[in-house]
Structure formats: structure tokens, C-alpha cells
């Protein structure tokens, strides 16, 4: 299997890391701000977050993810442990002059059948991944705007 690394960044203006981090760690609210073609189901919720598990459904396929590492208001790391993609995803938050820069980095070995079924090539995979993440960031932006501070 070939490894795919992606990096997507969004700037949340006039926000604090704690505001954004709260939504990234509220697993039960993911379906409210992620694009509709991606659905989440909480499988296990652990108060300290590490070890919490979700099922991620994209179309007819699904995979599970587990929170592997957390540093409050700084980063959240997922371990993708099942399905055709196994690897890591990391949300990193950095304060930037009153704003918050959020970066999502994934490192995934993607099964060739998944590429053949959904993508033309590696470049197409990265472009579609970026499009979904951009929509997720936009959904999170809207969610933040709708929530009281």
C-alpha cells in the first residue's frame, strides 16, 4: 500500500484555541458540523478522551478511529485502526495574533482498491481530501459563530 500524507490549514479569526478545541473534542457533535456525506458514531467515550472511539462512515465504507494523544488546546491525535485506511490524523492548534490556526495532517496507507474505486490517482485523492476538510473547517467555523462565547 502507498502512504498518503495530507495537510490542510484553516484560520479561525478572533477565536481562542480553547473555543475550537472544545468542538474538536466534542465527539457527539461531529455530525452537526462535518459535511453530510461523512457520518460519525461514538463507540466509546472516555472522560480523559484518550481511548475514545468513533466509527466514521463515508458512503458505504466505514472505519474506526481512536483518540491516541491529546494536549489541551494544542493538539488531538487520532489513530485510524480499521477498514482500508490505517494510520494517523492530527489536529494542531496554534494561536496567531488573536486568531487560531488549525492544521489537520493525515498520514495514511491507503489500500489500492480504495484509490481505484474513488479516485483517479494520488493527486486526485489529495484534492478530494482537501475539499472535504475545507468543508469541515467551514462547518466548524459556522458552528463557532452560532455558539455563544
Buried (B, 14 or more C-beta within 10 A) or exposed (E): BEEBEBBBBBEBEEBBBEBBBBBBBEBEBBEBBBBEEBBBBEEEEEEEBEEBBBBBBBEEEBBBBBBBEBEEBEBBBBBBBBBBBBBBBBBBBBEEEEBBBBBBBBBBEBBEEBBEEBBEEEEEBBEEBBEBBBBBBEBBBEBBEEEEE
